[in-house]
Amino acid sequence: MHAVITVIGKDMVGILARVSAICAENNVNVVEVTQSILQDLFAMIMMVDLSKCTIPFSELSDKLTELGGELGLTIHAMHEDIFNSMHHV
Protein backbone atom coordinates (compact mmCIF):
# COMPACT_ATOMS: atom_id res chain seq x y z
CA MET A 1 0.00 0.00 0.00
CA HIS A 2 1.19 3.47 -0.87
CA ALA A 3 0.14 7.02 -0.12
CA VAL A 4 0.85 10.42 -1.63
CA ILE A 5 1.90 13.23 0.72
CA THR A 6 1.82 16.79 -0.58
CA VAL A 7 3.35 19.81 1.13
CA ILE A 8 2.87 23.43 0.06
CA GLY A 9 3.84 26.65 1.78
CA LYS A 10 6.49 29.24 2.45
CA ASP A 11 9.99 27.80 2.12
CA MET A 12 11.99 27.28 5.31
CA VAL A 13 14.80 25.06 6.53
CA GLY A 14 13.85 21.53 7.59
CA ILE A 15 10.50 20.88 5.90
CA LEU A 16 11.63 17.66 4.23
CA ALA A 17 13.37 16.55 7.44
CA ARG A 18 10.29 17.15 9.62
CA VAL A 19 7.90 15.32 7.28
CA SER A 20 10.37 12.46 6.84
CA ALA A 21 10.83 12.23 10.62
CA ILE A 22 7.10 11.59 11.13
CA CYS A 23 7.27 8.92 8.44
CA ALA A 24 10.32 7.29 10.04
CA GLU A 25 8.82 7.36 13.55
CA ASN A 26 5.87 5.35 12.22
CA ASN A 27 7.85 2.96 9.99
CA VAL A 28 6.62 4.57 6.76
CA ASN A 29 9.19 4.28 3.99
CA VAL A 30 9.69 7.21 1.61
CA VAL A 31 9.80 5.62 -1.85
CA GLU A 32 10.04 8.71 -4.02
CA VAL A 33 10.15 12.45 -3.46
CA THR A 34 10.16 15.50 -5.67
CA GLN A 35 10.32 19.08 -4.50
CA SER A 36 10.54 22.51 -6.02
CA ILE A 37 11.10 25.98 -4.67
CA LEU A 38 9.44 28.71 -6.70
CA GLN A 39 10.69 32.05 -5.38
CA ASP A 40 9.78 31.55 -1.70
CA LEU A 41 7.10 28.87 -2.23
CA PHE A 42 7.97 25.28 -1.31
CA ALA A 43 6.13 22.43 -3.05
CA MET A 44 6.79 18.72 -2.42
CA ILE A 45 5.18 15.44 -3.40
CA MET A 46 6.20 12.20 -1.67
CA MET A 47 5.19 8.63 -2.47
CA VAL A 48 5.40 6.52 0.69
CA ASP A 49 5.04 2.82 1.41
CA LEU A 50 2.54 2.11 4.19
CA SER A 51 2.95 -1.68 4.29
CA LYS A 52 4.84 -1.60 7.63
CA CYS A 53 3.20 1.49 9.12
CA THR A 54 2.71 1.08 12.88
CA ILE A 55 -0.36 3.34 13.16
CA PRO A 56 -3.62 3.65 11.22
CA PHE A 57 -3.40 5.78 8.08
CA SER A 58 -5.90 8.28 9.52
CA GLU A 59 -3.61 8.87 12.50
CA LEU A 60 -0.58 9.37 10.24
CA SER A 61 -2.59 11.84 8.18
CA ASP A 62 -3.61 13.71 11.35
CA LYS A 63 0.03 13.93 12.52
CA LEU A 64 1.09 15.39 9.19
CA THR A 65 -1.80 17.88 9.18
CA GLU A 66 -0.85 18.93 12.71
CA LEU A 67 2.77 19.46 11.63
CA GLY A 68 1.52 21.58 8.75
CA GLY A 69 -0.42 23.74 11.20
CA GLU A 70 2.66 24.20 13.37
CA LEU A 71 4.82 25.22 10.41
CA GLY A 72 2.22 27.23 8.50
CA LEU A 73 2.15 24.70 5.65
CA THR A 74 -0.57 22.71 3.96
CA ILE A 75 0.30 19.03 4.33
CA HIS A 76 -2.10 16.46 2.92
CA ALA A 77 -1.81 12.67 2.89
CA MET A 78 -3.95 10.69 0.49
CA HIS A 79 -4.11 6.92 0.12
CA GLU A 80 -2.86 5.82 -3.30
CA ASP A 81 -6.19 4.17 -4.20
CA ILE A 82 -8.08 7.42 -3.63
CA PHE A 83 -5.42 9.43 -5.46
CA ASN A 84 -5.62 7.09 -8.47
CA SER A 85 -9.45 7.17 -8.49
CA MET A 86 -9.52 10.96 -8.41
CA HIS A 87 -7.02 11.30 -11.24
CA HIS A 88 -8.28 8.56 -13.53
CA VAL A 89 -10.00 9.73 -16.69
C-alpha positions as CSV (number, residue, x, y, z in Angstrom):
1,M,0.0,0.0,0.0
2,H,1.2,3.5,-0.9
3,A,0.1,7.0,-0.1
4,V,0.9,10.4,-1.6
5,I,1.9,13.2,0.7
6,T,1.8,16.8,-0.6
7,V,3.4,19.8,1.1
8,I,2.9,23.4,0.1
9,G,3.8,26.6,1.8
10,K,6.5,29.2,2.5
11,D,10.0,27.8,2.1
12,M,12.0,27.3,5.3
13,V,14.8,25.1,6.5
14,G,13.9,21.5,7.6
15,I,10.5,20.9,5.9
16,L,11.6,17.7,4.2
17,A,13.4,16.5,7.4
18,R,10.3,17.2,9.6
19,V,7.9,15.3,7.3
20,S,10.4,12.5,6.8
21,A,10.8,12.2,10.6
22,I,7.1,11.6,11.1
23,C,7.3,8.9,8.4
24,A,10.3,7.3,10.0
25,E,8.8,7.4,13.5
26,N,5.9,5.3,12.2
27,N,7.8,3.0,10.0
28,V,6.6,4.6,6.8
29,N,9.2,4.3,4.0
30,V,9.7,7.2,1.6
31,V,9.8,5.6,-1.9
32,E,10.0,8.7,-4.0
33,V,10.1,12.5,-3.5
34,T,10.2,15.5,-5.7
35,Q,10.3,19.1,-4.5
36,S,10.5,22.5,-6.0
37,I,11.1,26.0,-4.7
38,L,9.4,28.7,-6.7
39,Q,10.7,32.1,-5.4
40,D,9.8,31.5,-1.7
41,L,7.1,28.9,-2.2
42,F,8.0,25.3,-1.3
43,A,6.1,22.4,-3.0
44,M,6.8,18.7,-2.4
45,I,5.2,15.4,-3.4
46,M,6.2,12.2,-1.7
47,M,5.2,8.6,-2.5
48,V,5.4,6.5,0.7
49,D,5.0,2.8,1.4
50,L,2.5,2.1,4.2
51,S,2.9,-1.7,4.3
52,K,4.8,-1.6,7.6
53,C,3.2,1.5,9.1
54,T,2.7,1.1,12.9
55,I,-0.4,3.3,13.2
56,P,-3.6,3.6,11.2
57,F,-3.4,5.8,8.1
58,S,-5.9,8.3,9.5
59,E,-3.6,8.9,12.5
60,L,-0.6,9.4,10.2
61,S,-2.6,11.8,8.2
62,D,-3.6,13.7,11.4
63,K,0.0,13.9,12.5
64,L,1.1,15.4,9.2
65,T,-1.8,17.9,9.2
66,E,-0.8,18.9,12.7
67,L,2.8,19.5,11.6
68,G,1.5,21.6,8.8
69,G,-0.4,23.7,11.2
70,E,2.7,24.2,13.4
71,L,4.8,25.2,10.4
72,G,2.2,27.2,8.5
73,L,2.1,24.7,5.7
74,T,-0.6,22.7,4.0
75,I,0.3,19.0,4.3
76,H,-2.1,16.5,2.9
77,A,-1.8,12.7,2.9
78,M,-4.0,10.7,0.5
79,H,-4.1,6.9,0.1
80,E,-2.9,5.8,-3.3
81,D,-6.2,4.2,-4.2
82,I,-8.1,7.4,-3.6
83,F,-5.4,9.4,-5.5
84,N,-5.6,7.1,-8.5
85,S,-9.4,7.2,-8.5
86,M,-9.5,11.0,-8.4
87,H,-7.0,11.3,-11.2
88,H,-8.3,8.6,-13.5
89,V,-10.0,9.7,-16.7
